[in-house]
């Protein structure tokens, strides 16, 4: 078993993908030929044998890919990271970043955009956008049922966490060692 950093393992995954693609292309290139043509790979054992070897090499590389991914997953489940005083395993952070954070960002942006749109429309009609319980309101005024400052601070906090997480991921990928 070899010990490498996650960064090195991720780089190897890219290399494996390129090698597999080339081997598959080789197999397709020599898959068929007219019977009357001489086998261009005859001196190396023939196309059938070389294709078989390439197919085995592809399977071996795919198994290596799986081993690397499993080792990275294990490390991500065991390695905790703290961002903005929030501590979670890397695996949890990665899931949050990919599946949760974008929806949170869209939601906060949608809320802000909706309020801004209504505010502009209200101003053209002489109405105002107000907070619940505001004094001296008119029946045509629009009540905003959320704290706009909180929406802004939540969006800023989300950006801060995502930025901090990116830095921590770079650091952990470069320093956490896995066994493959």
N, C-alpha and C positions, 0 to 999 in steps of 0.2 A: 504494500500500500504506500502511496506517495502522499506527502503533505504539501498542500499548496494553499495560497490565500483564495478567498472567494473571487477576487478580481482575476487571478490567474485561471481559476476554474471557468469563469464566465468567458474569458478569452478562448479557452480550449473548446468550449461549446460552439463558438463561432467558427473555429477552425474545423471542428468535426462536421458542422453543417456544410461547409464548403467542400470538404473531402467527399462526403456522401453524395453531394450533387454531382461532382465530377465522376465518381464511380458509377452512378446511375446513368449518366450521359454515355460513359464508355459502354455499359451494357446495352443501351439502346442502339449505339452506333454499330456494334457487332452482333446484334440480335439475329439479323437475317441477311442472307446474301443469295444470289442466284447460284444454283448448283454448279453451273459451268465455270464460275469464277473461282480462282484459287483462294483458299483461306489466307487472308493477309497476316494472320497470327499463327500460321502453321509452324514456323520455326520456334515459336515460344510455347508450343504445346497445343495450339489450336484454339479457335474461338470458344467452343463449348467449355473447355477446361478453364480458360481465363475468365470467362463470364461467371462460372461457378466460383472461382476464387474471389472475384470482385463482389459477388453476392454475399459470400461469407464475410468478407472484409466489411461490407455495409452492415451486416448483422452485428459484428463485433463493435463497430463504431457506435451503432445505436444503443447497444448495451452499455458502452462507456458513457454515452450521453445520459442514460437513465441513472447510472451510478453517481455521476457528477451532480445531477439535479437532486437526487435523494440526499447526498451529503450536504448540499447547500440548504435544502429544506430543514434538515436536522439542525444545522448550525443556526439557521434563522429562528427555529423554535426554542433553542437553548440560549440564545444571545439576547440579553435585554438592553434596551436603549431608552435613554431619558431625553425627552424634548419638551422644553417649557414646563418642567416639573411633572411631566406625565411619563411614567415608565411602563413599557410594554415589551414583549418579545418582538424581535424584528419581523417575524411572520405575521403578527397581528398588525404591526405598523404598515407592512407592505399591502396587506389586504385592505386596510383602511384607506391608504393612499390611492389604491387602484379603484376600489369599488364604492367607497363612502365619501371621501373628500370631494370628488368632482360634483356629486349630487348636492353636497352641502354648499359648495361654491355657487352652483347654478341657482339653488333655492334663495340664497342671500342676495344674489345679483337680481333675480326675478322680483323679489320683494322690493328692493331699492328702486328698480326700474318702474314697477307698478306705482309706487308712491310718487316718484318723480313725474311720471306721465299724468297722473291725476292732479298733481300740484300745478302743472303747466295748464291743463285744461280748466282747472278751477279758476286760475288767475284771469283767464280770458273771459270768464263769466262773472267775475267780480266776487267769487267765493274764495274761501281760504281752506287750507288743510290744517286741522287742529288735532291736538291730543285729547283723549277722553277727559271730560270734566273741565275743559277749558271754559273760561268766562267770556262773556260778551260774544257768543257765537250767534250766527244767523242760521235759520233753517236750511239754507242752501250750502252751508259749510260741510266739508267732508272730514269725518273723524278717522284718524289713523289709529288703529288698535294695537300697534306695536311701538316700541321705543326705537326710533330711528337711529339714535346714537348707539344703541346696543347692536343693531344690525351692522353698523359700520365697524364697531369694535370687534364683533364676532368675525366679520370678513377679514379684518386686519390680523386677528389672532390666528385664523386659519392659514393665512399666507405665511405668517411667522413660523407656525408649526411645520408647514410643508417645506419651507426653506431650511429650517433647522434639521428636519428629517433627511433632506437631501444631503446635507453635510455629514450627518451621522452615518448614513448609508455608505457614502464614499469612504469614510474613515473605517467603518467595520468591514467593508468589502476588501479594503487594502490590508487590514490587520488580522482578521479572524482566519485561522488556519483550519482547513478541513482535511480529512483523510479520504482518499479515493482508492 
